[in-house]
Amino acid sequence: MIAALRILFNVAVYRLQRLEMANMGGALLIMLALRLSPADVAVRLGFAFLLNLLVYLNNDFLDLPTDLRSPERDDANTRYLRDHRGAAVGAQVGLVGAMLVLAGVWDLGLLVPLVVGGGVCWLYSARLKHVAGADITAMMVWGAAMLTVAFPPTHVLGWVLAGLLALDSAVFETIQVIRDHDADRDTGVRTTAVALGVPRTLALARGLLVLGAAAAAVAVHPLVAVPPMIGVTLPLGRPARYWNQIRVLLGVAFLFAAGWVYLHGATAGWLVRCAADGCTASPGLSLMSH
């Protein structure tokens, strides 16, 4: 028990320091935008934290042989995980059990992020992150699935906001594989960046930014499209710095989207207006059709 708790603590500290649980922030913003009750927010945020612990521990567990060979990851915590693999497996089983109970007691819809989000992350860690094209697609699906923790499955506005962040996840993963290009190439890992090369992968990232901007303008609000379009114009420079610049821009865009939904209870896209129970043609589009 002590070893399992220490492993979970190590995972939480490492991932929080690297800002790799940002999906929890996105989930919280969605919950606030949808005006969920404080109790609902607390339960869902707790579930999101447990789910993040599960997927990142699973990733570290599957990556253990590689991490032990890496100077950046071969540290005391990695060796502790190596020496207590049984406790790591027990911790994962315990996390799944706790989330199953919580979903059964509170909302069976929480099984969606657990099964789909957890399942896609397992596939990504086990295989897909080494497959060009599948790495980015998996992270886009994972980005949407993890955020379904923030709302009941029937809440249309929740899906709209989660879809916006799913496209952002694809952008972030595209930049991430650019950041890791040299290390992945040297170790024989065939990511999208290794397969396409950095220039074409950067073009893909910019294309995804344009796609996200278009989706935001059509279904959320035209102003949400402005920050990602600014991102399209930025030079790559140092990949780590570029990654942070894009995160800031997309973060500003999503804050505006969530704030608009909070204030108006609906989106205001050029073509589509979405509320909690469904989407309709925007007033401007209806007027044009007449």
C-alpha positions in Angstrom: 0.0 0.0 0.0 2.8 2.4 0.9 4.7 1.7 -2.3 1.5 2.2 -4.4 0.8 5.5 -2.7 4.3 6.7 -3.3 4.2 5.7 -6.9 0.9 7.6 -7.4 2.4 10.6 -5.6 5.5 10.6 -7.8 3.3 10.4 -10.9 1.1 13.3 -9.8 4.1 15.6 -8.9 6.0 14.9 -12.1 3.0 15.4 -14.4 1.8 18.5 -12.6 5.3 20.0 -12.8 5.3 19.5 -16.5 1.8 20.9 -16.9 0.7 17.6 -18.4 -2.7 17.4 -16.6 -3.9 20.5 -18.5 -7.1 18.6 -19.5 -8.2 19.0 -15.9 -8.2 22.8 -16.4 -10.1 22.4 -19.6 -12.6 20.2 -17.9 -13.0 22.7 -15.0 -13.7 25.5 -17.5 -16.3 23.4 -19.3 -18.0 22.6 -16.0 -18.0 26.3 -15.0 -19.3 27.4 -18.4 -22.2 24.9 -18.2 -23.0 26.1 -14.7 -22.9 22.7 -13.0 -23.6 22.5 -9.3 -20.6 22.8 -6.9 -21.1 19.2 -5.8 -21.1 18.0 -9.4 -18.0 20.0 -10.2 -16.2 18.5 -7.2 -17.1 14.9 -8.0 -16.2 15.3 -11.7 -12.9 17.1 -11.0 -12.0 14.3 -8.5 -12.8 11.7 -11.1 -10.7 13.6 -13.7 -7.7 13.6 -11.3 -8.0 9.8 -10.7 -8.3 9.2 -14.5 -5.2 11.3 -15.1 -3.3 9.4 -12.5 -4.3 6.1 -14.2 -3.4 7.1 -17.7 0.0 8.6 -16.8 0.9 5.8 -14.5 0.0 3.3 -17.2 2.2 5.3 -19.6 5.1 5.3 -17.2 4.7 1.6 -16.6 4.6 0.7 -20.3 7.6 3.1 -21.0 9.7 1.8 -18.2 12.3 -0.1 -20.3 12.8 3.0 -22.5 12.9 5.4 -19.5 15.5 3.4 -17.8 17.8 3.9 -20.9 17.1 7.6 -21.0 19.4 10.0 -19.1 16.4 12.4 -18.7 14.1 9.8 -17.1 16.5 7.3 -15.4 16.1 8.9 -11.9 15.2 7.6 -8.4 11.4 7.7 -9.2 11.8 5.6 -12.3 14.0 3.0 -10.5 11.5 2.9 -7.7 8.7 2.1 -10.2 11.0 -0.6 -11.7 11.5 -2.1 -8.2 7.8 -2.0 -7.3 6.0 -3.1 -10.4 3.5 -5.2 -8.5 2.5 -2.1 -6.5 2.2 -0.2 -9.7 -0.2 -2.8 -11.1 -2.1 -2.8 -7.9 -2.4 1.0 -8.0 -3.8 0.9 -11.5 -6.4 -1.7 -10.5 -7.3 0.3 -7.4 -7.8 3.4 -9.5 -10.1 1.6 -11.9 -12.1 0.2 -9.1 -12.5 3.6 -7.4 -13.7 5.2 -10.6 -16.1 2.4 -11.4 -17.7 2.8 -8.0 -17.8 6.6 -8.4 -19.5 6.3 -11.8 -22.0 3.9 -10.5 -22.9 6.1 -7.6 -22.8 9.5 -9.3 -23.2 9.3 -13.1 -22.8 6.3 -15.4 -21.8 8.8 -18.1 -18.4 8.9 -16.4 -17.8 5.5 -17.9 -17.3 7.3 -21.2 -14.0 9.0 -20.3 -12.9 6.0 -18.3 -13.4 3.4 -21.1 -12.7 5.6 -24.2 -10.2 8.0 -22.7 -8.4 5.4 -20.7 -8.5 2.8 -23.5 -7.2 5.2 -26.2 -4.4 6.3 -23.9 -3.4 2.7 -23.2 -3.3 2.0 -27.0 -1.3 5.2 -27.5 1.2 4.3 -24.8 1.5 0.7 -25.9 1.6 1.2 -29.7 0.1 4.2 -31.4 2.6 6.8 -30.3 5.2 4.9 -32.4 2.9 4.9 -35.5 3.0 7.9 -37.9 -0.4 9.5 -38.2 -2.0 7.4 -35.5 -0.1 9.3 -32.8 -1.9 12.6 -33.6 -5.3 11.0 -34.3 -5.2 9.1 -31.0 -4.4 12.3 -29.1 -7.3 14.1 -30.7 -9.7 11.3 -29.7 -8.1 11.2 -26.3 -8.4 14.9 -25.9 -12.2 14.8 -26.5 -12.8 11.6 -24.5 -11.0 12.8 -21.4 -13.1 16.0 -21.4 -16.4 14.1 -21.3 -15.8 13.8 -17.6 -17.0 17.4 -17.4 -20.6 16.9 -18.5 -23.4 14.4 -18.9 -23.3 12.6 -22.3 -26.6 14.2 -23.4 -25.3 17.8 -22.9 -24.7 19.1 -26.5 -22.8 22.3 -25.4 -20.4 20.1 -23.5 -19.6 18.1 -26.6 -19.1 21.4 -28.6 -16.5 22.7 -26.1 -14.8 19.3 -25.8 -14.6 19.1 -29.6 -12.9 22.4 -29.7 -10.3 21.2 -27.2 -9.9 17.9 -29.1 -8.7 19.8 -32.2 -6.3 21.7 -29.8 -5.0 18.4 -28.6 -4.2 17.4 -32.1 -2.2 20.6 -32.6 -0.3 20.1 -29.3 0.6 16.5 -30.2 1.8 17.6 -33.7 4.1 20.2 -32.1 5.2 17.6 -29.5 6.4 15.2 -32.1 8.4 18.0 -33.7 10.0 18.7 -30.3 10.9 15.0 -30.0 11.9 14.6 -33.6 15.7 14.1 -33.1 15.4 11.8 -30.1 12.7 9.7 -31.8 14.7 9.5 -35.1 17.8 8.4 -33.2 16.0 5.7 -31.3 14.1 4.3 -34.3 10.7 5.6 -33.2 8.6 6.4 -36.3 6.3 9.3 -35.3 4.6 11.6 -37.7 7.4 14.1 -37.5 10.0 11.4 -38.3 7.9 10.1 -41.2 7.1 13.5 -42.7 10.0 15.6 -41.6 9.8 18.8 -39.5 8.8 21.2 -42.3 5.8 19.1 -43.4 4.8 18.3 -39.8 4.8 22.1 -39.1 2.6 22.6 -42.1 0.3 19.9 -40.7 0.2 21.8 -37.3 -0.7 25.0 -39.1 -3.4 23.2 -41.1 -4.9 21.9 -37.8 -4.9 25.4 -36.4 -6.8 26.6 -39.5 -9.3 23.7 -39.1 -9.8 24.6 -35.4 -10.3 28.2 -36.3 -12.8 27.4 -38.9 -14.8 25.1 -36.6 -14.8 27.7 -33.9 -16.0 30.4 -36.3 -18.8 28.2 -37.7 -20.1 26.7 -34.4 -18.8 28.7 -31.4 -18.0 32.4 -32.2 -16.0 34.2 -34.9 -13.7 35.8 -32.4 -12.6 32.4 -31.1 -10.9 31.9 -34.5 -8.6 34.9 -34.1 -6.0 33.4 -31.7 -5.4 30.2 -33.7 -5.1 32.2 -36.9 -2.4 34.3 -35.2 -0.7 31.0 -34.3 -0.6 30.1 -38.0 1.6 33.1 -38.7 4.2 32.4 -36.0 7.6 30.9 -37.0 8.7 27.7 -35.5 12.0 28.9 -34.0 12.7 26.8 -30.9 10.0 24.1 -30.7 9.6 24.4 -27.0 9.0 28.1 -27.2 6.6 27.7 -30.1 4.7 25.1 -28.2 4.2 27.5 -25.3 3.2 30.3 -27.6 0.5 28.1 -29.2 -0.7 27.0 -25.8 -1.2 30.6 -24.7 -3.1 31.5 -27.9 -5.4 28.5 -27.8 -5.9 29.0 -24.1 -7.1 32.5 -24.7 -9.4 31.3 -27.5 -10.9 28.6 -25.2 -11.3 31.1 -22.3 -13.4 33.3 -24.6 -15.5 30.4 -25.8 -16.2 29.1 -22.3 -16.9 32.7 -21.1 -19.4 33.3 -23.9 -21.2 30.0 -23.1 -21.3 30.9 -19.4 -22.8 34.3 -20.1 -25.2 33.3 -22.9 -26.0 29.6 -22.4 -25.3 29.0 -26.1 -22.8 29.5 -28.8 -23.0 32.1 -31.6 -21.2 30.7 -34.6 -21.6 32.1 -38.1 -23.6 29.0 -39.3 -24.6 27.1 -36.1 -26.0 28.0 -32.7 -25.7 25.3 -30.1 -27.5 25.2 -26.7 -27.7 22.5 -24.1 -30.3 20.4 -25.9 -29.1 20.7 -29.5 -27.9 22.8 -32.4 -29.8 24.9 -34.9 -28.9 27.2 -37.8 -27.7 30.6 -36.6 -30.1 33.5 -37.0 -27.7 35.0 -39.6 -27.8 31.9 -41.7 -31.6 31.6 -41.4 -32.0 35.1 -42.6 -29.7 34.5 -45.5 -31.6 31.4 -46.5 -34.8 33.5 -46.8 
